[in-house]
Amino acid sequence: MRAVRIHRNGGPEVLQIDEVPNPVAAPDELLIDVEAVGINFIEIYQREGLYPRPLPFVMGAEAAGTVRSVGSAVTGFKPGDRVVSQSFKGAYAERAVVPAIRAVQIPAGVSTKQAAASWLQGLTAHYLATSTFPLHQGHRALVHAAAGGVGLMLCQMAKMRGATIYGTASTEAKRALAHEAGADETIDYTSTDFAAEVKRLTNGAGVNVVYDSVGKTTFEKSLDCLMRRGMMVLFGASSGPVPPFDPQILNRKGSLFLTRPKLDDYIHAREELESRSRDLFSWIERGELKVRIGGEFPLDNVAEAHRELQARQTTGKLVLVL
Ligand code: NDP
């Protein structure tokens, strides 16, 4: 089968299509025919070597497709089922295996492509808005990179929960998308002082929570956007990692809370994975949550997809379609 592998770390040019043996499902695994693959920012770090992987390495973890075979110990899945997961071992490929415990059936009202495009970002937005800082009516939230994959989902979910949303993005077109997704106010954080702008828009009060996936370039100023005892949710590093941090700053800026969450810890229990996915899929089926596919690429053009994501040219979610 064809798969995208890296043999060394580097730029998008190290992504190469190789002919590799079909993977075989272990007793607790499913083997699927991959139909759509979600491209995620973390794969840029893996490709570059910031998060090292043993080489050669088949890229990718998020995919949706049809079950081809099930391991001998698997219950609850059968060949022909449509499934999605973010835990594939090598998703940028024609076939891939996943532990059955980490896979979920796609309901009839959601296409396989929609499932791949909404899964990881949708579950992330879900835990951020409902568990890390459970938003409700009257809350004010600042969402950075609001037109990105997670950003657009988070704006929509925050809106469903009645929060007022301030969204940042680098271009006018991106800010228009964030606005459509529910951001009440949008801010160009590349040309304006977003902390001053948030303070102005909230009459000096600040926001209850900042959802920051950008990291290095936004972290410090984001703390200045928070009200007393507000929560800083740092969940990504699209501009680079945040340097070491003195906790005393949280005291000085108003008894702030800081958390650095990751998706795995919010879907570790099977029941939690299933309940979040039920919400996600039912909102999509009812048309309450829009999935924006910002680009579709064949396997051969994977390098182009990585280039665009890294150059912050994308909105919504990029998928490889097989
Ligand atoms: P996005 O679609 O949000 O893409 C990244 C966006 O970040 C860009 O489009 C850009 O938006 C903004 N950005 C700001 N500065 C830079 C920079 N220097 N280089 C590149 N982009 C920049 O990606 P995802 O939705 O896939 O993921 C968002 C972040 O969340 C990633 O860092 C990812 O690793 C993280 N993540 C964390 C999870 C968790 O559980 N902790 C789970 C899922 C994702 P603009 O042009 O508007 O500035």
Boltz pocket constraint, residues with backbone or C-beta under 6 A from the ligand:
constraints:
  - pocket:
      binder: B
      contacts: [[A, 39], [A, 40], [A, 41], [A, 42], [A, 120], [A, 121], [A, 124], [A, 145], [A, 146], [A, 147], [A, 148], [A, 149], [A, 150], [A, 151], [A, 168], [A, 169], [A, 170], [A, 171], [A, 174], [A, 213], [A, 214], [A, 217], [A, 234], [A, 235], [A, 236], [A, 237], [A, 238], [A, 239], [A, 240], [A, 261], [A, 262], [A, 263], [A, 264], [A, 309], [A, 310], [A, 311], [A, 312], [A, 313], [A, 314], [A, 315], [A, 316]]
      max_distance: 6.0
